């Protein structure tokens, strides 16, 4: 985890106090800023949120306690210590109730101030590390959600492993529900930028007239209702990753401004004239064919090549049906709250045969649907959503469900899945049985039927 410098802000109407605090903070390696009033400090915080704040109790217009309350509304994670020459137990208790980290009385010794700042910085680092570890664990868990032994999905996982240490733009292509954001998070949290921000934005959900202000921010007074300066998503992702989901939905005018931001590594807020430097890794995703789109004139060709430095193509679920049994058991374990559950052969057959237009997301929703409706510890076909239920004509004519060709296909999928699981657990039948969610007797029957493991010798050779 790369440790970012602590951002420090001192708020005091006495310049001598501000200079003293900044001198001490700089010696500790902090990035320092100052403000002469609470109002000035809050305006500064809109664009440059600090990690650590020292604020005087007695200031004109807005005193230290009002300022503290405002900070905790805007930036709850910021650590604030109140400085005062009029200390009292009552004031200290009130400040702590409002969320102050501590309380220091002026005049203070340099050693006392240094120790206070060191303690505050250590708390910030500890909280950041905990947040980073939680996010990384979530990302690793989500990466594990890209479950599968098929060659298509293994190619994706190998690509993620190669991309996570770089900073090059990545374009992730795939239908809705194939896990594009999971891949983007895995790339970010698995590499050098893991401790930096990961900002995701769904370009398709942005109101066209507000896209620019969302991405680049705006200055106070830029338009009606802009009562304060607001940083955009590019600035929020500074030194981290900006994930542009469904980038193909951006209007052409906005595509040109996005291209300029990527080329110049700077943005201009709406209503502003000053460039703001930004350093972000852009990972874009789309369910559209952007190459066809730029040939048709609906997507900029130069932006396409700027984003498409490295492309990751996610397969649809219908292209990797052999992974469905593994995914089913993964989602059962994930949503069953520790309860041991199994799934019937007929339910699994229905899940494998379905085409899954909504891909892995639809499969997960179907498993959650089945868990909500089940009456026993086994998921049956009746628990699945209506789209997976056999049609009435097929129910009246059991021999037609499934067709012989479908049975053969399902048997092939089942054989490949069991073989891969058996190889993955290195022949451990107990682990294989648990991963597949079947009984020991069923496992032995399947192994023998498909000549897997100890039953790998063809019957003719065994005689």
Protein Blocks (a to p, Z undefined) as FASTA:
>chain_A
ZZdddddddddfbfklmmmmmmmmmmnopacdddfbfklmmmmmmmmccfbdcddfbdgh
iafklmmmmmmmmmmmbccddddfkbcfklmmmmmmnopabdcdddddfklmmmmmmmmm
mmmmmmmmmmmmmmmmmmmmmmmmmgcjbfklmmmmmmmmmmmmmmbdcdddddehilpm
mmmmmmmmmmmklmpccddddfklpcfklmmmmmnopaehkaghiabccddfklmmgoia
cddehkllpcfklmmmmmmmmmnopacdehiabdcddddddddddfbdfklmmmnopacf
klmmmmmmpccddddfklmmmlmmmmmmmmmmmmnnopacdddfklmmmmmmpgolnlmm
lmmmmmmmmmmmpcbfbdcfklpcfklpccfklmmmmmlpccfklmmmmmmmmmmmmmmm
mmmnnopaklmmmmnopafklmmmmmmmnopajllpcfklmZZ
